[in-house]
Amino acid sequence: MKYIKLLLIIPFIGMIVCLPMVNRIEPYVFGLPFLLFWIVFWMILSSVIMAIIYRFDPDNKEGEAE
């Protein structure tokens, strides 16, 4: 659990590194152009990853001991 904060790299890779590779309109996903779907998908996934980090980060456990 020491390296749980390394999960923050995943949204960075998905949003910044992979964005030029998915820069296209076709196919449509849920009625959205693919690029817009990609951005919305990573925004939601980033929130999930942040929740996982908050839950399992040992630094957050110290505040609960009070």
QUIVEN-V611786 format. One record per residue. PHI is phi in whole degrees, -180 to 180 (999 if undefined). PSI is psi in whole degrees, 0 to 359 (* if undefined). OMEGA is omega in whole degrees, 0 to 359 (* if undefined). Layout:
BEGIN
phi psi omega
PHI PSI OMEGA
PHI PSI OMEGA
END
This chain:
BEGIN
phi psi omega
999 358 182
-67 330 185
-105 26 184
-64 331 181
-73 349 175
-69 345 176
-64 342 179
-66 344 178
-72 330 184
-61 309 178
-63 326 178
-62 314 179
-64 317 182
-66 322 184
-89 320 187
-96 311 186
-75 317 184
-86 348 184
-59 317 178
-64 333 180
-76 336 183
-107 14 182
-76 83 177
-154 162 182
-91 315 181
-85 145 356
-81 163 174
-88 134 179
-122 120 183
55 35 179
80 2 180
-104 145 170
-59 151 188
-58 320 181
-64 317 178
-66 319 176
-60 317 181
-59 315 181
-66 315 179
-64 318 179
-59 316 182
-74 333 174
-66 316 178
-67 315 180
-64 325 177
-63 321 177
-65 320 178
-65 316 179
-64 320 177
-64 323 177
-66 320 178
-64 316 179
-62 316 180
-62 320 183
-69 319 188
-104 1 180
-74 124 182
-66 338 179
-66 332 179
-77 340 182
-73 334 182
-65 325 181
-71 336 181
-78 345 184
-77 350 184
-66 * *
END
